[in-house]
Amino acid sequence: MTVVAAPIALSQPSAPSVIASLPPEARPREKLLARGATALSDAELLAILLRTGLPGSPVLSLARDVLDRYGGFRGLLRDPAPSLTEVKGLGPAKRSALLAVLEIARRTFRETLSDGPVFESSEAVYDYLRLEFDDKRAECFAVMFLDTQHRLIALETLFYGTLSHTIVFPRDVVKQAVLMDAAAVILVHNHPSGRTVPSPQDVQLTRAMIESLALVDVKVLDHFIVGAGQPASMSELGLM
């Protein structure tokens, strides 16, 4: 009798993951290349920028410590650059990388708003204004100068004030609008307190700006107040 043994499937231990076999410093980079940036945690993304950790502490630990200190990316990017020097492990090269990323984000939004009418990209406007003004610890007043197609020509901060107020001169805004050959403007100012509820002074200033700029045929499209969360639009609030 010939006995034919049934084939037996021999299970072999799976090969260890390439990512898991790498040192901790290299894993975020390999994970990004293998799975895409969305697969990475905040700490892993930051670790790629920082590249190295501290002696005896991997870069992922440093990244987590930095994010915990600032309360995440938003807190990290909105904090004034000098405060980064207080963080152990963030030398000049690492600080430069973080500041470069922030500026890249600013320029990306600026290019988006220069390519088409600003109100076709309202979220880009909000994100751009948050990037520009979230880190300001004193109140300031800026103007988005727009061309005839309502594309961004430039965002200029014209007046700087204190923690609670700033003095604005409409004639200087008119002068700059003419110099920029702007057809329209969006007014912007921040409330360092975080509250974006327009004050009676904000409403009064907006109306004075509308009247002054109308003399040179420049239209005021909106007045945004930047604080915590999404900027407030005085146009949407019916205050213009």
Secondary structure, DSSP 8 states (H G I E B T S, - for coil): -----------------TTTTS-TTTHHHHHHHHH-GGGS-HHHHHHHHH---BTTB-HHHHHHHHHHHHTSHHHHHHS-GGGGGGSTT--HHHHHHHHHHHHHHHHHHHHHHHHS-GGG-HHHHHHHHHHHHTT-SS-EEEEEEE-TT--EEEEEEEEE--SS-----HHHHHHHHHHHT-SEEEEEEE-TTS-----HHHHHHHHHHHHHHHTTT-EEEEEEEE-SSS-EETTTTT--
